[in-house]
Amino acid sequence: MIEITSLRKWAVLLMLSALPNLLQAAEAGRVLVTSDLKEQPYLDAKTIANLPVGTFLEVLQRQGGWMRVKSATDEGWLKMTAIKLGAVDTSVAKTGDNLSTLVNLATTGRSGSSGVTVTTGVRGLGQEELRDAEPDPEAVKHLDRFTSAKSEAAAFAAKANLQSRTLDYLDATSSSASNNGLFKRN
């Protein structure tokens, strides 16, 4: 009787130790825009492959604004803004069980495949920091002490040999403002 109880405890400990690995299970996704698959999570890293729109992926790891992914032929890093999470392809993602839905719900707060959440400007911030972020009005007030008068800014620019340039706003109908078809206009 004592050995069976001990065995059960070990079995429970073994299952609990495997839980973090289950929660870190790969998540399915697909490429939103034609993107360079990088060897490392840096813009200037070596390009491994060019992934076309719609390529199905398995997301293996997240690091700041990058995701380590595996396609049918290659593995590397993509910017998170180039990936839509939740898309399923049986050749890449495991189907037939609800584990991927559970993992998606636990990591993103969404259970379906239609709700992609994209955050930009996340250099150095992990998923936990973004999730737990709270406004800090005092910190914003603290930034006021870094303001400078227009004359101080002009003196700094002159000292650094900076030149003033006037740029026109982009025309909403111009091709350069079309976001390569990513966003629909009303």
C-alpha positions in Angstrom: 0.0 0.0 0.0 2.8 2.4 0.8 4.6 1.7 -2.5 1.4 2.4 -4.5 0.9 5.7 -2.7 4.5 6.7 -3.4 4.1 5.6 -7.0 1.0 7.8 -7.4 2.9 10.8 -5.9 5.7 10.3 -8.4 3.2 10.0 -11.3 1.5 13.2 -10.2 4.9 15.0 -9.9 5.8 13.7 -13.4 2.6 15.0 -14.9 3.0 18.4 -13.2 6.5 18.7 -14.4 5.3 18.2 -18.0 2.6 20.9 -17.7 5.0 23.8 -18.6 6.0 22.0 -21.7 2.4 21.5 -22.7 1.7 25.2 -22.2 4.7 26.0 -24.4 3.5 23.8 -27.1 3.8 25.1 -30.6 1.1 27.4 -31.9 -0.1 27.4 -35.5 0.0 30.5 -37.7 0.4 31.8 -41.2 2.4 34.5 -43.0 0.4 37.8 -43.4 2.8 39.6 -45.7 5.7 38.3 -47.8 8.6 38.2 -45.3 12.2 37.3 -45.0 12.8 34.4 -42.6 15.9 35.3 -40.6 18.6 33.2 -39.0 18.5 35.3 -35.8 15.9 37.7 -34.4 17.5 40.8 -35.9 16.7 42.9 -39.0 20.3 42.6 -40.2 20.6 38.8 -39.6 21.2 36.5 -42.5 18.0 35.7 -44.5 17.3 32.0 -44.7 14.3 32.1 -47.0 11.5 34.4 -48.3 8.1 33.2 -47.1 5.1 34.1 -49.3 1.7 35.2 -48.0 -0.3 32.3 -46.6 2.6 30.1 -45.7 1.6 27.9 -42.8 3.9 28.0 -39.8 4.4 26.5 -36.4 5.4 29.1 -33.8 8.1 27.6 -31.6 9.3 30.6 -29.5 8.7 34.3 -28.8 11.3 36.9 -28.1 10.4 40.5 -28.0 8.9 41.4 -31.3 10.1 38.3 -33.0 8.8 34.7 -33.3 10.9 31.6 -34.0 8.9 29.6 -36.6 9.0 26.5 -38.6 7.5 26.2 -42.1 7.3 23.0 -44.1 10.8 23.5 -45.3 12.7 26.0 -43.1 13.1 27.2 -39.5 14.0 30.7 -38.4 12.8 34.1 -37.1 10.0 36.3 -38.3 8.7 39.7 -37.0 5.6 39.1 -35.0 3.7 41.6 -37.1 4.1 39.4 -40.2 2.3 36.4 -38.5 -1.4 35.7 -38.0 -1.8 33.2 -35.1 -4.4 30.5 -35.0 -4.5 29.5 -38.6 -4.4 25.7 -38.9 -2.9 23.4 -41.5 -2.8 19.7 -40.7 0.7 19.4 -42.3 2.1 21.8 -39.7 -0.2 22.0 -36.7 -1.6 19.1 -34.7 -5.3 18.7 -35.0 -7.9 16.4 -33.6 -7.4 17.6 -30.0 -8.2 20.7 -28.1 -4.6 21.2 -26.8 -3.9 24.0 -29.3 -7.1 25.8 -28.4 -6.2 25.5 -24.7 -2.7 26.8 -25.3 -4.0 29.7 -27.5 -6.5 30.6 -24.8 -3.9 30.4 -22.0 -1.3 32.4 -23.9 -3.4 35.0 -25.8 -6.7 35.0 -24.0 -8.4 34.0 -27.3 -9.9 30.7 -28.1 -10.7 31.2 -31.8 -8.5 31.6 -34.9 -9.9 34.9 -36.0 -8.6 37.2 -33.2 -5.0 38.1 -33.9 -3.5 40.6 -31.6 -0.5 42.5 -32.9 1.6 44.9 -30.9 4.4 47.0 -32.4 7.2 48.8 -30.7 7.9 46.0 -28.3 11.7 46.0 -28.4 13.0 44.3 -25.3 9.6 43.6 -23.8 8.3 40.1 -23.3 4.8 38.9 -23.4 4.4 39.1 -19.6 5.5 42.7 -19.5 3.1 43.7 -22.2 0.2 41.8 -20.6 0.9 43.3 -17.1 1.6 46.9 -18.3 -0.3 49.7 -16.6 -0.5 53.4 -17.3 1.8 55.6 -15.1 0.7 59.2 -15.2 3.5 60.2 -12.8 6.1 58.8 -15.3 4.6 60.9 -18.1 4.8 64.0 -15.8 8.4 63.1 -15.1 9.1 63.3 -18.9 8.1 67.0 -18.9 11.5 67.9 -17.3 13.2 66.7 -20.6 11.4 69.3 -22.8 13.4 72.1 -24.3 12.6 75.5 -25.7 12.5 75.9 -29.5 15.7 78.1 -29.3 17.5 75.3 -27.4 16.5 72.7 -30.0 17.6 75.1 -32.8 21.0 75.6 -31.1 21.5 71.8 -30.7 20.6 71.2 -34.4 23.0 73.9 -35.5 25.8 72.5 -33.4 25.2 69.0 -34.9 24.9 70.4 -38.4 21.4 69.2 -38.8 19.2 70.8 -41.5 15.5 71.4 -41.3 13.3 69.8 -43.9 9.6 70.2 -44.5 7.7 67.0 -45.5 4.3 66.9 -47.1 1.7 64.6 -45.6 1.0 61.5 -47.6 -2.0 61.6 -49.9 -4.5 58.9 -48.7 -5.0 57.8 -52.3 -1.3 57.5 -53.2 0.3 54.1 -53.7 2.9 54.8 -51.0 0.1 55.3 -48.4 -1.8 52.1 -49.3 0.2 49.9 -46.9 0.6 47.4 -49.7 -3.0 46.4 -49.4 -2.8 45.4 -45.7 -5.5 47.8 -44.5 -8.9 48.3 -46.0 -10.2 51.8 -46.4 -13.8 52.8 -45.8 
